[in-house]
Amino acid sequence: MLGLREVPDGLTDALTLVDGLDDALVPGLARIDEERAAALAAVAAAFGGSPLGERVADAVGKIVAGTVTDEHLAALAGARVALLGAAHDALQSTLDTALGRPRSGFDRAAESASGQLLAGSRSWLRELAIAGWRGVDHELAGGAAPAVQSLLAAPGGRRLAVLLDGLAAELRAAAPVATLPRVPVRRWADLWSRALLLSQEGYPAPAAAPVDGRLVILGVDLHEHPTVFRAQAHGLLETADGAVRLVRTSVAAAKVDTISGPSAWRMLTAFPIFRGVLAEHRTVEVSGMTLTAAGDLIWDETRAAAGEPADPFAAARVRLGTAVAPPAAPLDRHPGVLAEPVLLEGYGHAEDAFDLGGLLLPLDLDRLPAAGPLTPALVAASTACLGLLRWDGRWLLQPLAVQAVVKKKPVAAHTGDWALGPTEAKAAKAEAAAGTAVDVLRERAGRLLRK
């Protein structure tokens, strides 16, 4: 773990180039001044001699001269993703070396929506790039609607549709962006470049194949937004050939912003097996469930069965050290996407950090969910921790589960312990009251649908 103290060579330079490119999108590519033109030229120079070199140089030259086409934007987005991908790979290599973690290669298969559908999304993304974030008003933000509606009707276009819809929703909420005190430059540029590349015909997607085996869930990362609740489990998949692989699997459901905390689990009633194995710490017998080359196990309740009880900490001690980690999909090669499961023991405690004997690892306590029993106090009292190593300008640990001693008694707390409802009396009482609101909303929604 001490190797995590080292910053990979070139990381700062790569991120500086990305910052320069992102800054050009703030006023828009129709308003490139000398400083931003120099920043774009630096991006082009960085790709000199690479397979993208000629295309990026041509795109930057034409954009600075005032010509912005779909081809130029695709080259610019490709350069940005390549820079962040290189940063991701350097950080992941540092992490794998520090952990001694083996990682598999990536396989891919072509998949995209039809050209006509993709053209609509490219058109809106081009308008955004030309106008810039500061030029976004309600009319421009709403311009994604036709493309989103068309893409949602095609199974191959739904991934892009959801991405466009999310970006458009953020822009609508912030419009007119000219009056916004601070623009989320990196986030919107991430969404824009990802959407633009997904809008290219024949964009490669991870290959996928059915798999059988036993899944041991190590921990679950809960993502709660005003309109969505998602539970992403990280676990070990053991197959008949003796292989053990790190995988992710997740379920999600729409909700309203008044439903939060433990009550959000009620939105996942369509996934009783998933919720049950989290709350009861059981293995999952997987039969023919789809596994992508990027390590995503596509959850299907009809292909899952609850198995025997399993202690995530015991499983991690035995299997996590030798489990093969998946490669990142092309668009997931981004420092902000890094989330590597680790087991830590024998550490000391500092303020909001673990002392690993020469490495002070900060804790990402802001990610502790209200929908689970894990609290900063339990983390501070812990003797063992299962968590996710993340990168946000430095390595951080997001706790998913801890073992601790409270009032001289050993306890364990996991973020998924309340998947079937809170086990703590005070939280259970509050959730029961909130559950009434969930039931009322469901009944009203059903009445509207029947009409």
Buried (B, 14 or more C-beta within 10 A) or exposed (E): BEEBEEEBEEBEEBBEBBEBBBBBBBBBBEBBEEEBBEBBBBBBEBBEEEEBBBBBBBBBBBBBEEEBEBEBBBBBBBBBBBBBBBBBBBBBEBBBEBBEBEBBEBBBEEBBBEEEBBBBBBBBBBBBBBBBBBBBBEEBBBBBEEBBEBBBEBEBBBBBBEBBBBBBEBBBEBBBBEEEEEBEBBEBBBBBBBBBBBBBEEBBBBBBEEBBBBBBBBBBBBEBEEEBBBBBBBBBBBBEEEEBBBBBBBBBBEBEEEBBBBBBBBBBEEBEBBBBBBBBBBBBBBBEBBBBBBBBBEBBEEBBBBBEEBEBBEBBEEBBEEBBBBBBBBBBBBBBBBBBBBBBEEBEBEEEBBEBEEBEBBBBBEBBBBBBBBBEEBBBBBBBBBBBBBBEEEBBBBBBBBBBEEEEEEBBBBBBBBBBBBEBEEBBEBBEEBBEBBEEBEEEEEEEEEE
